Amino acid sequence: MTVDIAAIDPTDQPALDAVYRIAATVEATESPDLPPLCRRRFEAPLRHPMPGIDTRWSVARLDGVVAGWVRLNLHLLDNTDNASVELVVDPAHRRAGVGRALFTHAREQLREAGGKRMVGSAVAALPGEPGGQLPGAAFAAALGAKAALVDVRRRLDVTALDRDRLAALRAGARSAVAGYRTVRWHGHPPSEHLADLAYLEGRMMTDAPLGDLEWEPERMDAERIQGMERALDARGVRRYSVAAVHESSGRLVAWTVLSLAANTTRHAWQQITIVDPAHRGRRLGLLCKAENLQHTLTYEPELSVVDTYNAAANTHMIAINELLGFRPVAGSTEWQSTI
């Protein structure tokens, strides 16, 4: 059997159909509780990459049949030694050398670009629970990658949400934040807050636990935030934000986002939640998250499930999420491979 690998052709509809089918099949198998993979969001990086990202997307054919793919995201503005990688093989064509060939291909692309590390994630059992080594983790380990960060996916069942308790949490948090006011928006952020949002976004890789990942703070500015917003628009992602403004300075100092893919009205992802270190300890994170849930439900009345990932070591954010009603449902591991 012969494995041939080439860059994906955006005009090759049969290949795109096969690539999406493989991705959707694997995700449905590994994470059956998630909604179907959004095709618009999946294909958008071909034509609308995130700013500062050079996406190299290649497809593997086994004796002429599409059998897998790899997507390598090279970072151009920061973390230029690193690349994010997604690698998926059709279950019907595993153990035929396709995955290893795709990995070798991606490694050579990274080496040619002057990079040093690839980072990718794989579904895992919840920490402390039995479950054995799932296929993605076994594959990463076999290739010599190192488990660098343990994450946990938690879920909020909105249909069982105690609205009175949520209101009480929101009121309690608000009573503790004298001198701050909240602002909210749907979609693009107000232009007057872009600089502060860029500062907060750039802190994510400084403040969040990274385990053994070798990852530098990202260089954010207003222009890059606007570019990210345009890329999310192209993916059809609906975004809802609540932030806190420090009234005496006028600065936006806390921010949280919920997002929904274009193909669902029932499932959302809890995205970034961050508070400027100088303003922590005032329950701003809880206030923003509780208000944003209410804010999102105003626009998305069919929303029934919210999922979020946290590093297992991120005890502060986990405590806030569990106070809101999030409960662990799945594990994930970030694997790092050095070339």
N, C-alpha and C positions, 0 to 999 in steps of 0.2 A: 504494500500500500504506500502511496506517495502523498505527502502533505505539501501543498503549495500555499504560500502566504503572500498576500499582496494588499496594498492600501485599498480600502473600500471605495468603490465608485459611487458617488451620491446619485448618479443617474441610473444605476443598476437596480431597478425595482425588485426583481426576484431575489437578489442578494440581500437587499434591505429587509425584505419580507422574512427571509430565512434567519437573518441575524436577530431580528426582533422576536421571532418565534422561539429561538433558542433562549434568549434572555428571559422572555416571559415564562417559558416552561420551567427554567431553573429557579426563578424567583418564586413561582407558585409552589414548587416542590419544597424549597428550603424555608419559605416564610408564607405558609398557606393562609395565615390570618391577615395578610396585607391585601389591599385591593389590587386588581390587575395592573400590570406595569403600563404606565401612560406612554403611548407611542410618541406623542408629540414631544414630551419631555426627553424621551430616550434618544430620539434622532436629532434634536436641536443642536447638540455640540458639533455636528457636521458643518452647519452653516452659521451658527451663532455661539461660538465658544465664549467662555467667560474672559473678561479682559486680563491680559497677562498670561493666558494659557494657550499653548500650542498643542492642539489635540491631534495625535497620530492614531488613526483607527484602522486596524488591519483585520482581514478576514482569512481564515484558513479553510482550504478545500481538501478533502480527503478523497482522492480519486475523482476529483471534479465536483464533489458534493460539499456544500457549505457545512462545516462541522464545528466551527467555533470562531471566536473573535477575541481581539485584545484591543483595549483603548488605553493609550498612554498619554497622560496629560503632563507636558513639560512646563515648568514654571519659569517665566521670563522676567518677572519683576522682583521676585524674592525667592528664597529657597531654590536657587538655580541648580543646586546639586541634587535636588529631589525631583521625583516624578510620582504622580498618583497613577495607579494602574487598576484596571478592571479586566479580568480574564475569565471567559466563560466557554465551556465545551459542551456541546450537545450530549446529553446522557447516552444517546444511542451510539455515540462514537468515542466514548471514553476508553482508556487503556489501549489506545492505538497510537500514542505518541503525539497527539494533536496539542494537548496542553503544554507539554514540554517544548514543542516546536514554537508555539506562540510565545512562551516565556523567553526562549532564546532570542527570538526575533525582537521582542520588546527590549531586552537587555542590550542588544546590539544597537538599537535606535538610541537608547539612553547613553551608551558609551560614545557613539558618534556625536551626540549633542554635548558631550563633556560632563554628563551627570554621574552621580555616584550611588544613588539609592532609589529604590522603588518601594512604595508603600501601598498596600491594598488590604481590604477587609474581607473577612469570611465569617459566615454565621457559625455560632458556637452554642454549646449548652450554657445554661445559666451558671454563673460561678457557684461552686459547691454542690451542684446537682449532677447526678450521673447522666450519661448520654453518649459517652464515647467521643471519638474524634470524627467530626463530620467531614464530608469529602473535600470541601474547600480548605479546611485546616490541614488535613492530611497531605493534600497536594502542596500547600505552601511549605510545610515542614520538610517534605521530600525534596524540595528544590533548595533547601538550605536557608530559607527565610526564618527570621526570629520573631516570636510573638512579643510585640513591643507595648501593647496597650489593650487592656480588657475593658470592653464597653458592655452596658446593659440597656436593652430596649424596654422602656416602661410604657404602659398604656393607661389612658383614662377612658372609662366607659361613660360617655356623656349622657347616655340614656338613663343611667342610674345616678346621675349627679344630683346631689342635694343642693338645690338652688338657694335655699335659705342659709345653709352652712357656707356656701360660696360667698353670699352677700355679707355674712358675718365676718368671714376672713378678710374680705375686701375692706369692710368698715374698720376692722381692727387695725389693719395695716395702714389705712389712710390716717387714722388717729395718731399714728406714730411718726408721721412724716411732715410735721409742720415746717413750712418754708419751701415746700415742693408742690408742684402741680403736675398733673398728667396731661399728655396730649396723645391723640390717636389719629391714625390715618389708614386708608385702604389703598394699597398699591404703592405708588411712588412717594417717598418722604418729602416733606416740605423743604424747599431749597435752603431756608435759613438754618436748618438743622444738619445739613450734609457734612459740614466739617466735624461736628461733634460725633455724628454717627461713624465717620471714617476713623476717628480716634478710638471709639469703642470697639468697632469691628477689628481694628488692628491689635487690640489687646487680647483677643481671643486666644491666640497661641502663646501668650505670656501668662494668662491667668488660669486657663483650663489645665488640669493634669494631663501630661503627655506621656507618662511612663518612660519607656526607653526610646520613644520616637525622637529622631534628630530633626527638629523642625524649628525654624526661626520665626520671630514675629513677622507678620505680613505688613507690607508697606501700603497703607491705605490713604487715599485722599478723596476729595469730593468727586473728582472726575471718575475714579475707579468705581466708587459706589454707584454713580449714574450708569456706568457701563454694565455693572452687575445687574442693575434694575432692568436695563434693556434686554439683557440675555434672559432674565427670568420671564419677561414679557413674551419673548419668542418661544419659551417653553410652555406658555399658557398657565404659569403658576400664579394663583391668586394669593396675595399677601395681606396680612392684617397686623398692624403694629400698635403698641402702646409704649410710650416713653415717659420718663419723669424729667421735669425741668427744675433746676435749682433757681428759685425765684430771684434771689439777690444777685446772682451772677448772670442769669439768663441762659446758662449752659444746660444742654441736655446731658444728663449724667447716668441714665439707666434706660434700657431698651429691651424689648422682647418682640418676637415675631412668630405668628402661626401662618402656615401655608397649606394650600390645597392644590393638588395636581388638576390639570384640565379635564381629566376623565372621571372625577369623583365629586360628589357633593356631601359624602358621608365620612370621609377620612381626611384628617389633617396631620401635619407634622409640626410639633413644637420645635422651632429653630432656635436661633441665638437668644440667650438671655444673659445680659451682662450689666454690671453696675461699676461705675468708676470707683476705684479703690478708696478715694478720698470721701466717698459718700456711702460706704457700706455700713452695715450694722443698723440700718434704719428701716428695714423691711421693704425697701424699694423694689427688690426683685419679686417678692410675693405680691405686692400691690400691682405691679405692671402685669404679671402673669394672670392674676385673678381678673383684672379689668379687661385684659385682652381676650380672655375666654368669653366674657360677656359681649365684648365688642364684636368678636367673630360670629357669635351665634346670632347677632342682629342681622348680619348679611347672609349667613349660612345656616338657616333654621333646620336643615336636614342633617347637620353634623352629628355623628353618633360616636366617633372614635377619634382620639388624639394619641399619637405615638411620639416618643422622644428617645434619644440616645444620650446617655451620660457615661463618662468614664466611671468605672466602678469605685475609683478613689475620690470622686467628686462628692464628698459627703454633704457639703453645704447645699448644693443644688438638688441633690437627691432628696434631702429633707424637705425642701420647698415643694418638690414635685409630689412627694408622698403625702404631704399635708393637703395638697389639692386633690388627691385621690388616685394618682398614678401608681400602678403596681407592675412588678417585673413580669415580662412574658418571654423574653429571648435574650441570648447573649450574642456578642460579636467580638472578634479580635482583630486588631490592626497588626498586620505582618510587615516587617521591614526586611528588605533584601539589599545587601551591599554588594556592588560589583567591583 
